[in-house]
Amino acid sequence: MASSSRIDYEIISDPFDPRCVVACFIPLWRDNEKEKLLLERIRGKEGDTSLKYTPQEERDLINRQIRNSQGFDVDFSKFRCLFHFYPSSLDESHSTLIRETGWQFFGRLAQESIGDYNIKEGTSFDFLEVEKANLYRSKGYIYFITFVAKDPCHQTKVFQAKVCNVFCREIEHSFCRLKPGQQVECDEDSKRVVKKPRCNTRSYKRADVGDILRD
């Protein structure tokens, strides 16, 4: 598992780096219904939104939000254009070695991430549920997953996990962290040593992870 150093958190904008995250336009061809349906799901029907920004302004705004939130908190309601960075529909299916909904797929990645976090930090958080997941689609996929876990005092905390799935490489858990701004108040054995999972949850061989635009 990659260390959670400063460079892990920051958004990489170097186009030659496989972990580069820069939102670019997805062209909406007249006969491309998948992209049109995705855009409608994100922003609503064409008549439900008004033009607030030019396409160039939208591109600058979404990339600024991605950098400022490190990929986790983007207000997609502001955009009329479709970009290679978009929110996942957790109810839709993903094409992996087994068929999973977004809830199942990102939940599995979140469970692996919190397991690695517990081992590294000596904590005992239990995964509860996925809140949301943003996807960046370029030379593979980078997932920005926000999820909820509970501590030994049964207090819930919000976590953020970044998971990379570059083409022809293993899925890699880049980092998992508490969402910034939260306080950890539990005193009840919150630092007890946890057992290592029976299998390696840090990475596994890449499956053909289909994007959200599949049928």
Salt bridges, closest charged atoms under 4 A:
GLU10 OE2 - ARG6 NH2 2.95
GLU40 OE2 - LYS45 NZ 3.15
GLU46 OE1 - ARG43 NH2 2.22
GLU46 OE2 - ARG80 NH2 2.96
ASP73 OD1 - LYS132 NZ 2.61
ASP73 OD2 - LYS179 NZ 3.60
GLU92 OE2 - ARG41 NE 3.82
GLU100 OE1 - ARG108 NH2 2.73
GLU112 OE1 - HIS173 NE2 2.85
ASP116 OD1 - ARG202 NE 3.42
GLU170 OE2 - LYS205 NZ 3.18
GLU172 OE1 - ARG19 NH2 2.55
ASP189 OD2 - ARG192 NH1 3.63
ASP208 OD1 - ARG206 NH1 3.27
ASP211 OD2 - ARG137 NH1 4.00
ASP215 OD1 - LYS34 NZ 3.43
